[in-house]
Amino acid sequence: MIRTLHLEAWAGLWVALDHDDRVVASAPTVKDLMATLDGHGIEDVEIMHAPDPNEAIPYGLG
Amino acid sequence: MADAWLYNYTDFGEGRDQSSRPVLRATVPVSAPGSRRSFSAIIDTGGPINLVSNAFIETATAAVPTDERLILRLGGRRFDAPVATIAFALHPPVPRPAAPRLWTGLAAVIDPWPHEGTAVIFGQTGFLDQFTVTFGPQGFAVEDGSTFAARFSGAPGS
């Protein structure tokens, strides 16, 4: 059971996903994303950062 | 939360250009109580306390500062982080129609947030002291904190 996300098109951006894991809004910062969500009255989303597939993988302590 | 909530591991696509092996994260959706916008939060069993970004704090109307501060290293940087008491709402796995599980826990507030990926990291104080979390190859389960003692008839070492 793996939830595989396809966020390559939004690499480096903060994104809001609906219950079907579709990106419904994106922005460079969380603050900007929240403003976009407010502006469009978008609710029922999960917010996360879309990684760059080429970036180092965060690991462990500190 | 009368029964276990079963979550999938999440593959955000980290390292996808480097390896065919997915990077799996144990994440759960969390928000401030009453909010319908959740943040993806990583469960870090090695983390001593919950960490939240200012972005999350700005949605948490019930955050109450404490007198405590913690010196932490995160993302290669050193932080002198204030600790706050925060009300959280854990959302069930989609599409489970259950009410969020509410609790209040401590969290260190990190600014600027150095991590890409999520705006919340759940650690021992503030999350793992509230819930029983069971990790398996196919996914993980979150249950009430009392489940551990009931299931194993006592504390470790007993």
Backbone of each chain as ProteinMPNN parsed JSONL, in Angstrom:
{"seq_chain_A": "MIRTLHLEAWAGLWVALDHDDRVVASAPTVKDLMATLDGHGIEDVEIMHAPDPNEAIPYGLG", "coords_chain_A": {"N_chain_A": [[0.84, -1.186, 0.0], [1.112, 1.76, -1.173], [1.153, 5.196, -1.443], [1.522, 6.799, -4.227], [2.747, 9.717, -5.455], [2.606, 12.097, -8.078], [4.331, 14.601, -8.663], [6.105, 15.935, -10.203], [5.814, 17.997, -12.063], [5.435, 20.168, -10.506], [7.7, 20.629, -9.086], [9.571, 21.858, -6.391], [7.646, 23.621, -5.563], [5.021, 24.554, -3.25], [2.153, 22.623, -2.787], [-1.378, 21.968, -3.07], [-3.414, 19.248, -2.582], [-6.274, 17.43, -3.716], [-8.767, 14.988, -2.607], [-8.361, 12.994, -4.403], [-5.749, 13.091, -4.926], [-5.036, 15.012, -6.763], [-3.444, 17.927, -7.956], [-4.601, 20.974, -6.943], [-3.946, 23.548, -6.46], [-1.052, 25.663, -6.411], [2.029, 27.149, -5.247], [4.897, 29.298, -4.634], [5.473, 29.627, -1.905], [4.196, 28.653, 1.339], [2.59, 30.598, 2.445], [1.782, 32.067, 0.201], [0.396, 30.053, -1.077], [-1.716, 29.578, 0.686], [-3.014, 32.0, 0.422], [-3.877, 31.814, -2.198], [-5.624, 29.647, -1.968], [-7.482, 30.759, -0.241], [-8.433, 32.815, -1.882], [-9.786, 31.457, -3.847], [-11.583, 30.037, -2.441], [-11.039, 27.392, -1.681], [-11.255, 24.29, -0.096], [-10.814, 21.301, 1.935], [-8.302, 20.041, 1.323], [-4.943, 18.717, 1.105], [-1.822, 19.804, 2.149], [1.449, 20.088, 0.924], [5.003, 19.893, 0.115], [6.343, 19.849, -3.101], [8.829, 17.719, -4.125], [12.061, 18.109, -5.699], [13.068, 15.808, -8.019], [15.777, 15.459, -8.445], [17.108, 16.395, -6.267], [19.02, 16.023, -3.198], [18.203, 13.351, -1.01], [16.437, 13.883, 1.892], [17.661, 12.868, 5.055], [17.549, 11.469, 8.215], [19.223, 12.41, 11.295], [19.238, 15.706, 12.169]], "CA_chain_A": [[0.0, 0.0, 0.0], [1.932, 2.966, -1.312], [0.501, 6.343, -2.085], [2.537, 7.35, -5.12], [2.358, 11.03, -5.963], [3.313, 12.532, -9.287], [4.398, 16.044, -8.45], [7.276, 16.442, -10.914], [5.502, 19.256, -12.757], [5.377, 21.242, -9.505], [8.918, 20.495, -8.274], [10.011, 23.076, -5.719], [6.495, 24.436, -5.147], [4.055, 24.026, -2.3], [0.966, 22.233, -3.544], [-2.558, 21.499, -2.349], [-3.987, 18.105, -3.285], [-7.616, 17.021, -3.301], [-8.83, 13.611, -2.108], [-7.886, 12.091, -5.463], [-4.325, 13.42, -5.097], [-4.823, 15.932, -7.87], [-3.009, 19.253, -7.521], [-5.637, 21.972, -7.241], [-3.335, 24.872, -6.344], [0.379, 25.61, -6.124], [2.641, 28.463, -5.036], [6.29, 29.164, -4.16], [5.52, 29.587, -0.447], [2.938, 28.25, 1.966], [1.77, 31.797, 2.609], [1.156, 32.354, -1.098], [-0.563, 28.99, -1.368], [-2.907, 29.811, 1.497], [-3.727, 33.135, -0.177], [-4.558, 31.292, -3.388], [-6.76, 28.833, -1.518], [-8.491, 31.698, 0.265], [-9.0, 33.557, -2.997], [-10.689, 30.603, -4.628], [-12.474, 29.322, -1.533], [-10.747, 25.956, -1.789], [-11.108, 23.58, 1.177], [-10.66, 19.849, 1.815], [-7.058, 19.751, 0.615], [-3.759, 18.386, 1.9], [-0.742, 20.679, 1.695], [2.798, 19.512, 1.03], [5.979, 20.474, -0.803], [6.703, 18.922, -4.182], [10.286, 17.647, -4.178], [12.761, 18.008, -6.977], [13.587, 14.433, -8.067], [17.24, 15.449, -8.505], [17.67, 16.887, -5.011], [19.437, 15.028, -2.216], [17.096, 12.817, -0.225], [16.623, 14.188, 3.325], [17.842, 11.657, 5.844], [17.997, 11.324, 9.577], [19.44, 13.347, 12.389], [19.712, 17.073, 11.95]], "C_chain_A": [[0.884, 1.248, 0.0], [1.114, 4.03, -2.022], [1.573, 7.026, -2.934], [2.025, 8.654, -5.725], [3.202, 11.384, -7.181], [3.315, 14.056, -9.299], [5.539, 16.687, -9.229], [7.011, 17.804, -11.57], [5.48, 20.45, -11.807], [6.637, 21.247, -8.621], [9.339, 21.842, -7.701], [8.877, 23.961, -5.231], [5.734, 23.745, -4.014], [2.756, 23.77, -3.055], [-0.156, 21.832, -2.592], [-3.22, 20.42, -3.19], [-5.399, 17.831, -2.78], [-7.601, 15.537, -2.891], [-8.425, 12.577, -3.152], [-6.419, 12.344, -5.794], [-4.052, 14.235, -6.355], [-4.428, 17.303, -7.311], [-4.058, 20.279, -7.932], [-5.116, 23.395, -7.076], [-1.864, 24.689, -6.026], [0.909, 27.024, -5.983], [4.056, 28.268, -4.509], [6.406, 29.056, -2.645], [4.169, 29.128, 0.099], [2.014, 29.453, 2.098], [1.044, 32.134, 1.31], [0.106, 31.3, -1.434], [-1.86, 29.21, -0.584], [-3.722, 30.979, 0.923], [-4.494, 32.693, -1.416], [-5.786, 30.482, -2.993], [-7.881, 29.73, -0.994], [-9.211, 32.383, -0.888], [-10.011, 32.764, -3.796], [-11.642, 29.807, -3.741], [-12.27, 27.821, -1.548], [-10.527, 25.365, -0.396], [-10.881, 22.094, 0.887], [-9.442, 19.472, 0.977], [-5.977, 19.379, 1.614], [-2.571, 19.127, 1.291], [0.608, 20.016, 1.927], [3.713, 20.218, 0.039], [6.348, 19.437, -1.849], [8.222, 18.881, -4.311], [10.81, 17.703, -5.606], [13.386, 16.616, -7.02], [15.106, 14.346, -8.097], [17.895, 15.865, -7.196], [18.093, 15.727, -4.107], [18.232, 14.618, -1.37], [17.343, 13.127, 1.251], [16.675, 12.907, 4.148], [18.251, 12.02, 7.258], [18.282, 12.555, 10.401], [20.009, 14.684, 11.916], [19.972, 17.433, 10.523]], "O_chain_A": [[1.335, 1.713, 1.046], [0.48, 3.788, -3.049], [2.426, 7.743, -2.411], [1.005, 8.681, -6.413], [4.369, 11.004, -7.28], [2.431, 14.7, -9.864], [5.909, 17.832, -8.967], [7.898, 18.657, -11.619], [5.505, 21.601, -12.243], [6.624, 21.813, -7.528], [9.451, 22.834, -8.421], [9.125, 24.957, -4.55], [5.796, 22.526, -3.847], [2.317, 24.593, -3.858], [0.088, 21.415, -1.46], [-3.547, 20.639, -4.356], [-5.691, 17.974, -1.592], [-6.54, 14.915, -2.837], [-8.175, 11.418, -2.821], [-5.91, 11.874, -6.812], [-2.97, 14.156, -6.936], [-4.998, 17.774, -6.327], [-4.365, 20.432, -9.114], [-5.77, 24.347, -7.503], [-1.469, 23.681, -5.44], [0.336, 27.975, -6.514], [4.386, 27.199, -3.994], [7.355, 28.449, -2.148], [3.145, 29.203, -0.58], [0.806, 29.344, 1.89], [-0.147, 32.445, 1.311], [-0.94, 31.611, -2.003], [-2.957, 29.049, -1.119], [-4.953, 30.955, 0.935], [-5.616, 33.138, -1.657], [-6.85, 30.609, -3.598], [-9.06, 29.5, -1.262], [-10.435, 32.517, -0.88], [-10.964, 33.314, -4.348], [-12.419, 28.992, -4.239], [-13.232, 27.06, -1.44], [-9.72, 25.871, 0.384], [-10.771, 21.689, -0.27], [-9.543, 18.682, 0.039], [-6.075, 19.68, 2.803], [-2.345, 19.083, 0.082], [0.868, 19.456, 2.992], [3.266, 21.032, -0.769], [6.632, 18.285, -1.521], [8.841, 19.91, -4.58], [10.11, 17.392, -6.57], [14.168, 16.275, -6.132], [15.673, 13.291, -7.811], [19.104, 15.706, -7.029], [17.595, 14.608, -4.23], [17.364, 15.433, -1.059], [18.347, 12.687, 1.81], [15.866, 11.996, 3.974], [19.191, 12.788, 7.466], [17.661, 13.603, 10.226], [21.099, 14.764, 11.35], [20.374, 18.561, 10.234]]}, "seq_chain_B": "MADAWLYNYTDFGEGRDQSSRPVLRATVPVSAPGSRRSFSAIIDTGGPINLVSNAFIETATAAVPTDERLILRLGGRRFDAPVATIAFALHPPVPRPAAPRLWTGLAAVIDPWPHEGTAVIFGQTGFLDQFTVTFGPQGFAVEDGSTFAARFSGAPGS", "coords_chain_B": {"N_chain_B": [[-11.355, 7.704, 18.171], [-11.892, 4.692, 17.768], [-10.967, 2.414, 16.592], [-8.213, 1.037, 14.65], [-6.54, 3.288, 12.516], [-5.581, 2.926, 9.287], [-2.872, 3.724, 7.339], [-1.403, 4.465, 4.159], [2.05, 4.328, 3.133], [3.752, 7.203, 1.864], [4.961, 8.12, -1.28], [6.63, 10.718, -2.277], [8.055, 11.244, -4.498], [10.664, 11.804, -4.14], [14.075, 11.633, -4.975], [13.545, 10.221, -7.283], [14.732, 10.375, -9.743], [17.126, 9.263, -9.258], [17.032, 6.667, -8.354], [15.281, 3.573, -8.742], [14.025, 2.651, -6.627], [11.472, 3.423, -4.455], [11.236, 6.281, -2.237], [9.883, 6.053, 0.793], [7.614, 7.596, 2.96], [6.27, 7.912, 6.209], [3.447, 9.428, 6.567], [0.889, 11.579, 7.811], [-2.27, 13.269, 7.565], [-2.721, 16.442, 9.006], [-4.256, 19.077, 10.846], [-5.224, 22.317, 12.141], [-7.776, 22.178, 14.656], [-11.005, 22.024, 13.255], [-10.284, 23.085, 10.843], [-10.359, 22.646, 7.306], [-8.248, 22.336, 5.738], [-5.514, 20.458, 5.515], [-2.165, 19.637, 6.598], [0.517, 17.728, 5.328], [2.082, 15.572, 7.464], [5.131, 14.301, 8.627], [5.911, 11.335, 10.358], [8.339, 10.965, 12.721], [10.153, 8.805, 14.349], [12.507, 9.097, 15.71], [12.6, 11.675, 16.457], [12.652, 14.072, 19.042], [10.551, 15.773, 19.768], [7.482, 17.281, 18.63], [7.665, 19.213, 15.633], [6.875, 22.266, 14.17], [6.148, 24.483, 11.466], [6.124, 28.063, 10.921], [4.145, 28.481, 9.092], [2.252, 26.553, 9.657], [1.622, 27.282, 12.262], [0.353, 29.682, 11.833], [-2.14, 28.877, 11.082], [-3.074, 27.776, 13.329], [-5.087, 28.539, 15.645], [-5.266, 28.056, 18.318], [-2.766, 27.985, 19.489], [-0.536, 28.153, 22.166], [1.992, 29.923, 23.655], [4.829, 28.665, 25.531], [7.145, 28.926, 28.327], [9.385, 27.68, 27.572], [12.33, 26.956, 25.631], [14.062, 25.358, 22.957], [17.192, 24.181, 21.836], [17.877, 23.219, 18.712], [18.922, 21.111, 15.968], [18.356, 21.122, 12.595], [17.918, 20.153, 9.308], [20.578, 20.776, 8.817], [20.949, 23.176, 10.075], [21.088, 25.357, 12.965], [18.75, 25.95, 15.51], [17.116, 28.128, 17.752], [14.488, 27.389, 19.312], [11.217, 28.353, 20.12], [8.835, 26.815, 22.331], [5.558, 25.655, 22.033], [2.179, 25.088, 23.129], [-0.096, 23.289, 21.331], [-3.156, 22.842, 19.618], [-4.189, 20.057, 17.84], [-5.531, 18.366, 14.942], [-5.959, 15.193, 13.9], [-6.397, 13.725, 10.821], [-8.46, 11.182, 9.356], [-7.484, 8.33, 7.287], [-7.976, 8.788, 3.806], [-10.559, 7.142, 2.014], [-11.894, 7.268, 4.451], [-14.735, 7.825, 6.418], [-14.597, 9.432, 9.042], [-14.591, 11.323, 12.07], [-12.12, 13.829, 12.717], [-9.349, 13.156, 14.937], [-8.825, 14.736, 17.884], [-6.294, 16.437, 19.716], [-4.109, 17.866, 22.195], [-0.858, 19.064, 22.176], [2.704, 19.475, 22.778], [4.928, 21.466, 20.798], [7.836, 22.403, 19.003], [8.58, 25.476, 17.507], [9.707, 26.203, 14.371], [11.591, 28.496, 12.596], [13.33, 30.182, 10.083], [11.638, 27.653, 8.19], [13.45, 24.821, 7.425], [13.153, 22.569, 5.916], [12.267, 20.866, 2.951], [9.31, 19.418, 1.85], [7.446, 18.776, 4.098], [5.419, 20.681, 6.408], [5.217, 20.045, 8.977], [6.536, 17.984, 11.513], [6.188, 15.051, 13.269], [7.072, 13.973, 16.488], [8.405, 12.369, 19.444], [7.536, 13.633, 21.986], [4.399, 15.005, 22.128], [3.25, 13.636, 20.021], [3.943, 10.792, 19.633], [3.647, 10.178, 22.256], [1.0, 10.224, 22.504], [-0.286, 8.514, 20.773], [-0.534, 5.1, 19.644], [1.59, 3.733, 17.378], [2.01, 1.611, 14.716], [4.3, 0.161, 12.628], [4.455, -1.402, 9.483], [5.357, -3.599, 6.723], [3.581, -3.052, 4.628], [2.214, -0.769, 5.254], [1.107, 1.569, 7.79], [-0.254, 1.819, 11.107], [-2.351, 3.835, 13.131], [-3.35, 4.26, 16.403], [-5.247, 4.712, 19.461], [-3.413, 5.984, 22.287], [-3.542, 4.369, 24.535], [-3.708, 1.825, 23.618], [-1.351, 0.369, 23.338], [-0.476, -0.48, 25.917], [-2.685, -2.015, 26.606], [-2.599, -4.019, 24.711], [-0.137, -5.277, 25.089], [0.03, -5.776, 27.743], [1.354, -4.172, 29.656], [4.243, -2.116, 30.428], [7.32, -1.689, 28.496], [9.829, -4.038, 29.41], [8.474, -5.112, 31.484]], "CA_chain_B": [[-10.603, 6.698, 17.403], [-12.182, 3.416, 18.416], [-10.204, 1.341, 15.958], [-6.973, 1.486, 14.01], [-6.572, 3.977, 11.223], [-4.494, 2.371, 8.476], [-2.389, 4.681, 6.337], [-0.357, 4.062, 3.216], [3.251, 5.148, 3.043], [3.677, 8.14, 0.743], [6.12, 8.349, -2.143], [6.504, 12.074, -2.815], [8.868, 11.364, -5.707], [12.049, 12.159, -3.779], [15.104, 10.752, -5.512], [13.007, 9.367, -8.35], [15.666, 10.38, -10.866], [18.364, 8.616, -8.837], [16.845, 5.258, -8.037], [13.941, 3.044, -9.007], [13.449, 2.274, -5.332], [10.788, 4.614, -3.932], [11.478, 6.772, -0.88], [8.574, 6.008, 1.425], [7.497, 8.371, 4.198], [5.057, 7.706, 7.002], [2.841, 10.748, 6.732], [-0.532, 11.657, 8.141], [-2.783, 14.63, 7.406], [-3.019, 17.095, 10.283], [-4.641, 20.484, 10.716], [-5.802, 22.863, 13.361], [-9.161, 21.717, 14.771], [-11.996, 22.778, 12.514], [-9.808, 23.465, 9.509], [-10.514, 21.646, 6.255], [-6.994, 22.284, 4.989], [-4.543, 19.756, 6.345], [-0.775, 19.572, 6.165], [1.103, 16.401, 5.383], [3.052, 15.55, 8.566], [5.952, 13.088, 8.68], [6.153, 10.758, 11.679], [9.777, 10.728, 12.903], [10.262, 8.138, 15.651], [13.726, 9.554, 16.371], [12.481, 13.089, 16.805], [12.266, 14.186, 20.448], [9.354, 16.601, 20.001], [6.865, 17.768, 17.395], [8.17, 20.448, 15.052], [5.945, 22.88, 13.223], [6.61, 25.714, 10.829], [5.245, 29.216, 11.126], [2.99, 28.334, 8.202], [1.223, 25.802, 10.375], [1.216, 28.075, 13.425], [-0.582, 30.727, 11.401], [-3.48, 28.279, 10.981], [-3.404, 27.176, 14.625], [-5.574, 29.635, 16.482], [-5.193, 27.683, 19.728], [-1.374, 27.821, 19.908], [-0.234, 28.911, 23.377], [3.435, 29.867, 23.927], [5.304, 28.297, 26.86], [8.398, 29.61, 28.658], [10.489, 26.79, 27.194], [12.954, 27.035, 24.32], [14.938, 24.227, 22.696], [18.214, 24.358, 20.802], [17.715, 22.064, 17.829], [19.573, 21.156, 14.652], [17.417, 20.588, 11.613], [18.302, 20.544, 7.955], [21.926, 21.329, 8.831], [20.979, 24.492, 10.711], [20.832, 25.401, 14.402], [17.589, 26.783, 15.81], [16.69, 28.389, 19.125], [13.068, 27.285, 18.956], [10.22, 28.423, 21.197], [7.927, 25.665, 22.426], [4.161, 26.078, 22.228], [1.137, 24.071, 23.242], [-0.883, 23.462, 20.112], [-4.262, 21.915, 19.383], [-4.062, 19.405, 16.533], [-6.585, 17.449, 14.497], [-5.459, 14.145, 13.002], [-7.46, 13.331, 9.895], [-8.405, 9.755, 9.021], [-7.065, 8.081, 5.911], [-9.022, 8.927, 2.775], [-11.782, 7.929, 2.12], [-12.597, 6.869, 5.667], [-15.601, 8.891, 6.92], [-14.538, 9.523, 10.498], [-14.246, 12.656, 12.554], [-10.706, 13.937, 13.107], [-9.006, 12.869, 16.33], [-8.271, 15.981, 18.412], [-5.469, 16.374, 20.914], [-3.249, 19.02, 22.447], [0.502, 18.608, 22.439], [3.783, 20.445, 22.636], [5.674, 21.488, 19.539], [8.804, 23.482, 18.82], [8.251, 26.241, 16.299], [10.939, 26.409, 13.618], [11.492, 29.586, 11.624], [12.612, 29.718, 8.903], [11.521, 26.207, 8.055], [14.538, 24.445, 6.526], [12.886, 21.331, 5.204], [11.281, 20.743, 1.904], [8.533, 18.189, 2.035], [6.256, 19.004, 4.905], [5.519, 21.811, 7.329], [5.027, 19.479, 10.315], [7.195, 16.708, 11.804], [5.719, 14.531, 14.544], [8.081, 13.249, 17.235], [8.01, 11.63, 20.652], [6.649, 14.488, 22.781], [3.378, 15.672, 21.342], [2.548, 12.719, 19.106], [4.134, 9.381, 19.982], [3.144, 9.996, 23.624], [-0.459, 10.291, 22.415], [-0.808, 7.483, 19.891], [0.214, 3.883, 19.372], [1.83, 3.673, 15.938], [2.591, 0.326, 14.332], [4.81, 0.217, 11.26], [4.576, -2.683, 8.816], [5.866, -3.493, 5.35], [2.582, -2.569, 3.673], [1.614, 0.471, 5.7], [1.231, 1.757, 9.225], [-1.534, 1.997, 11.793], [-2.37, 4.775, 14.243], [-4.416, 3.931, 17.337], [-5.17, 5.439, 20.718], [-2.202, 5.721, 23.045], [-3.755, 3.312, 25.525], [-3.741, 0.517, 22.949], [-0.095, -0.365, 23.526], [-0.49, -1.163, 27.213], [-3.733, -3.036, 26.596], [-2.205, -5.117, 23.826], [1.051, -5.971, 25.554], [-0.114, -6.001, 29.177], [2.325, -3.483, 30.492], [5.288, -1.316, 29.815], [8.518, -2.441, 28.13], [10.614, -4.493, 30.532], [7.652, -5.747, 32.506]], "C_chain_B": [[-10.782, 5.342, 18.085], [-11.374, 2.272, 17.824], [-8.987, 1.926, 15.251], [-7.268, 2.232, 12.71], [-5.342, 3.514, 10.45], [-4.135, 3.345, 7.358], [-1.397, 4.009, 5.396], [0.902, 4.887, 3.471], [3.122, 6.035, 1.802], [5.021, 8.224, 0.032], [5.92, 9.71, -2.801], [7.242, 12.237, -4.148], [10.289, 11.769, -5.426], [13.017, 11.134, -4.395], [14.658, 9.894, -6.681], [13.936, 9.322, -9.551], [16.966, 9.656, -10.525], [18.222, 7.113, -8.692], [15.423, 4.834, -8.367], [13.247, 2.642, -7.712], [12.766, 3.501, -4.709], [11.242, 4.971, -2.528], [10.12, 6.893, -0.206], [8.6, 6.752, 2.755], [6.189, 8.014, 4.886], [4.462, 9.068, 7.294], [1.358, 10.617, 7.047], [-0.995, 13.094, 7.917], [-3.181, 15.228, 8.741], [-3.371, 18.557, 10.019], [-4.903, 21.035, 12.103], [-7.243, 22.362, 13.436], [-10.114, 22.633, 14.015], [-11.571, 23.174, 11.113], [-10.007, 22.318, 8.529], [-9.317, 21.658, 5.315], [-5.951, 21.636, 5.885], [-3.152, 19.884, 5.743], [-0.319, 18.125, 6.248], [2.209, 16.418, 6.439], [3.803, 14.223, 8.564], [6.086, 12.63, 10.127], [7.629, 10.369, 11.754], [9.972, 10.119, 14.295], [11.523, 8.562, 16.4], [13.667, 11.003, 16.791], [11.98, 13.255, 18.234], [10.97, 14.942, 20.693], [8.766, 16.987, 18.642], [7.556, 19.053, 16.94], [7.126, 20.981, 14.083], [6.568, 24.147, 12.661], [5.67, 26.853, 11.188], [3.999, 29.12, 10.256], [1.875, 27.562, 8.89], [0.702, 26.626, 11.557], [0.183, 29.123, 13.023], [-1.996, 30.195, 11.227], [-3.972, 27.793, 12.333], [-3.822, 28.263, 15.599], [-5.409, 29.34, 17.969], [-3.756, 27.448, 20.196], [-1.078, 28.728, 21.098], [1.264, 28.798, 23.669], [3.715, 29.375, 25.351], [6.569, 29.117, 27.144], [9.618, 28.849, 28.149], [11.012, 27.119, 25.797], [13.877, 25.834, 24.177], [15.949, 24.612, 21.622], [18.2, 23.088, 19.959], [18.54, 22.243, 16.564], [18.657, 20.446, 13.66], [17.839, 21.076, 10.232], [19.67, 21.196, 7.896], [22.04, 22.695, 9.487], [20.637, 24.371, 12.191], [19.69, 26.374, 14.661], [17.418, 26.925, 17.313], [15.168, 28.507, 19.043], [12.174, 27.44, 20.176], [9.3, 27.208, 21.142], [6.524, 26.187, 22.739], [3.282, 24.859, 22.455], [0.138, 24.311, 22.117], [-1.992, 22.417, 20.059], [-4.157, 21.384, 17.95], [-5.33, 18.608, 16.226], [-5.979, 16.465, 13.504], [-6.609, 13.684, 12.124], [-7.325, 11.853, 9.538], [-7.901, 9.552, 7.606], [-8.247, 8.222, 4.97], [-9.334, 7.538, 2.24], [-12.572, 7.618, 3.383], [-13.434, 8.027, 6.231], [-15.637, 8.92, 8.437], [-14.163, 10.941, 10.887], [-12.759, 12.691, 12.904], [-10.523, 13.646, 14.588], [-8.278, 14.11, 16.854], [-7.384, 15.708, 19.616], [-4.647, 17.651, 21.028], [-1.864, 18.522, 22.821], [1.513, 19.717, 22.256], [4.421, 20.344, 21.258], [6.667, 22.634, 19.575], [8.513, 24.153, 17.483], [9.547, 26.638, 15.605], [10.731, 27.491, 12.567], [12.885, 30.124, 11.324], [12.635, 28.196, 8.795], [12.536, 25.71, 7.025], [14.24, 23.258, 5.632], [11.972, 21.558, 4.027], [10.525, 19.456, 2.185], [7.282, 18.422, 2.834], [6.487, 20.223, 5.796], [5.348, 21.365, 8.771], [5.808, 18.167, 10.401], [6.725, 16.262, 13.178], [6.8, 13.682, 15.201], [7.51, 12.621, 18.486], [7.065, 12.458, 21.524], [5.661, 15.175, 21.849], [2.667, 14.793, 20.34], [2.699, 11.269, 19.547], [3.794, 9.109, 21.445], [1.615, 10.029, 23.651], [-1.063, 9.099, 21.672], [0.086, 6.243, 19.91], [0.349, 3.782, 17.857], [2.555, 2.371, 15.624], [3.003, 0.389, 12.867], [4.943, -1.189, 10.689], [5.06, -2.5, 7.398], [4.876, -2.844, 4.391], [1.952, -1.23, 4.062], [1.813, 0.629, 7.194], [-0.129, 2.093, 9.812], [-1.359, 2.975, 12.94], [-3.594, 4.453, 15.099], [-4.269, 4.792, 18.584], [-3.912, 5.054, 21.491], [-2.335, 4.589, 24.039], [-3.688, 1.92, 24.92], [-2.499, -0.303, 23.248], [-0.121, -1.165, 24.826], [-1.543, -2.274, 27.236], [-3.307, -4.254, 25.791], [-1.066, -5.93, 24.419], [1.096, -6.122, 27.075], [0.999, -5.376, 29.985], [3.38, -2.75, 29.703], [6.458, -2.189, 29.401], [9.336, -2.807, 29.363], [9.796, -5.187, 31.591], [7.46, -7.231, 32.198]], "O_chain_B": [[-9.939, 4.906, 18.871], [-11.128, 1.27, 18.495], [-8.763, 3.136, 15.254], [-8.132, 1.842, 11.925], [-4.209, 3.687, 10.899], [-4.978, 3.733, 6.549], [-0.654, 3.108, 5.786], [0.824, 6.011, 3.967], [2.473, 5.667, 0.824], [6.07, 8.378, 0.658], [5.149, 9.847, -3.75], [7.075, 13.242, -4.839], [11.052, 12.05, -6.351], [12.786, 9.926, -4.333], [15.338, 8.929, -7.031], [13.936, 8.345, -10.3], [17.813, 9.456, -11.396], [19.185, 6.371, -8.884], [14.486, 5.628, -8.284], [12.055, 2.337, -7.693], [13.425, 4.512, -4.465], [11.586, 4.1, -1.73], [9.304, 7.733, -0.584], [9.501, 6.556, 3.571], [5.151, 7.838, 4.247], [4.935, 9.78, 8.18], [0.68, 9.685, 6.615], [-0.209, 14.03, 8.061], [-3.895, 14.599, 9.522], [-2.852, 19.182, 9.095], [-4.817, 20.323, 13.104], [-7.873, 22.143, 12.402], [-10.038, 23.857, 14.122], [-12.403, 23.556, 10.29], [-9.842, 21.152, 8.888], [-9.357, 21.069, 4.235], [-5.554, 22.208, 6.9], [-2.981, 20.19, 4.563], [-0.73, 17.387, 7.144], [3.164, 17.187, 6.326], [3.194, 13.155, 8.507], [6.344, 13.439, 11.018], [8.111, 9.557, 10.964], [9.957, 10.833, 15.297], [11.593, 8.397, 17.618], [14.598, 11.505, 17.42], [10.98, 12.641, 18.606], [10.348, 14.762, 21.74], [9.473, 17.014, 17.634], [7.976, 19.872, 17.758], [6.568, 20.235, 13.278], [7.402, 24.791, 13.299], [4.569, 26.635, 11.693], [2.932, 29.609, 10.626], [0.697, 27.877, 8.726], [-0.501, 26.662, 11.819], [-0.745, 29.415, 13.778], [-2.953, 30.97, 11.224], [-5.141, 27.437, 12.481], [-2.985, 28.836, 16.296], [-5.411, 30.257, 18.79], [-3.547, 26.774, 21.205], [-1.338, 29.93, 21.047], [1.761, 27.697, 23.904], [2.935, 29.636, 26.267], [7.007, 29.904, 26.305], [10.749, 29.318, 28.28], [10.256, 27.503, 24.905], [14.417, 25.345, 25.169], [15.617, 25.273, 20.639], [18.485, 22.002, 20.464], [18.824, 23.364, 16.14], [18.243, 19.307, 13.878], [18.084, 22.264, 10.025], [19.92, 22.056, 7.052], [23.107, 23.309, 9.461], [19.986, 23.418, 12.618], [19.658, 27.474, 14.11], [17.56, 25.954, 18.057], [14.628, 29.573, 18.746], [12.353, 26.731, 21.167], [9.023, 26.654, 20.078], [6.342, 27.048, 23.6], [3.603, 23.75, 22.029], [-0.403, 25.407, 21.976], [-1.786, 21.256, 20.412], [-4.052, 22.147, 16.99], [-6.088, 18.234, 17.121], [-5.543, 16.844, 12.417], [-7.668, 13.3, 12.622], [-6.215, 11.332, 9.429], [-7.888, 10.49, 6.808], [-9.369, 7.83, 5.291], [-8.386, 6.784, 2.02], [-13.801, 7.699, 3.377], [-12.893, 9.101, 6.494], [-16.61, 8.476, 9.046], [-13.506, 11.659, 10.133], [-12.203, 11.683, 13.341], [-11.429, 13.863, 15.392], [-7.232, 14.487, 16.325], [-7.692, 14.845, 20.438], [-4.515, 18.411, 20.069], [-1.719, 17.658, 23.685], [1.225, 20.756, 21.662], [4.447, 19.28, 20.64], [6.378, 23.704, 20.11], [8.241, 23.498, 16.477], [10.385, 27.327, 16.187], [9.813, 27.413, 11.751], [13.582, 30.501, 12.265], [13.567, 27.546, 9.269], [12.491, 26.132, 5.869], [14.988, 22.972, 4.698], [11.025, 22.342, 4.095], [11.096, 18.504, 2.718], [6.174, 18.284, 2.317], [7.606, 20.724, 5.916], [5.332, 22.19, 9.684], [5.755, 17.342, 9.49], [6.846, 17.01, 14.149], [7.373, 12.791, 14.575], [6.31, 12.371, 18.589], [5.933, 12.049, 21.777], [6.056, 15.845, 20.894], [1.595, 15.151, 19.852], [1.705, 10.591, 19.806], [3.665, 7.952, 21.845], [1.009, 9.876, 24.711], [-2.21, 8.723, 21.913], [1.29, 6.324, 20.155], [-0.649, 3.748, 17.137], [3.597, 2.075, 16.209], [2.182, 0.634, 11.983], [5.49, -2.074, 11.347], [5.167, -1.372, 6.916], [5.279, -2.164, 3.448], [1.231, -0.63, 3.264], [2.602, -0.097, 7.798], [-1.026, 2.58, 9.124], [-0.346, 2.951, 13.639], [-4.718, 4.382, 14.602], [-3.283, 5.513, 18.74], [-3.41, 3.937, 21.364], [-1.353, 3.918, 24.354], [-3.618, 0.933, 25.653], [-2.574, -1.523, 23.396], [0.171, -2.361, 24.842], [-1.321, -3.339, 27.812], [-3.622, -5.388, 26.153], [-1.035, -7.151, 24.265], [2.109, -6.555, 27.624], [1.528, -5.999, 30.906], [3.397, -2.768, 28.472], [6.592, -3.311, 29.89], [9.517, -1.982, 30.259], [10.353, -5.792, 32.506], [6.79, -7.936, 32.953]]}, "name": "protein", "num_of_chains": 2, "seq": "MIRTLHLEAWAGLWVALDHDDRVVASAPTVKDLMATLDGHGIEDVEIMHAPDPNEAIPYGLGMADAWLYNYTDFGEGRDQSSRPVLRATVPVSAPGSRRSFSAIIDTGGPINLVSNAFIETATAAVPTDERLILRLGGRRFDAPVATIAFALHPPVPRPAAPRLWTGLAAVIDPWPHEGTAVIFGQTGFLDQFTVTFGPQGFAVEDGSTFAARFSGAPGS"}
